[in-house]
Amino acid sequence: MSPRSRRRESDDDLLVTLGGLAIVGLVLVKVGQWVWAHWWVLVVLGLLGLLALAGCAYRQVDQMRSAQLTVGA
């Protein structure tokens, strides 16, 4: 492989990488604009996440209490 063809492949790889970064940047900008316009969706998702976490913690504590009652009996 000649140095010229290696350089061409390197340039192609660089262009593909830069194109990919440009696309990712545009997607992030669009997502950021959507989130800024619909901030309440994040609040609702956060509250649902907290409810799910509280439910899991409650279930875990209930299982531990049941296990202690079983062992203690």
Residue pairs with C-beta under 8 A, 6 or more apart in sequence:
35 41
35 42
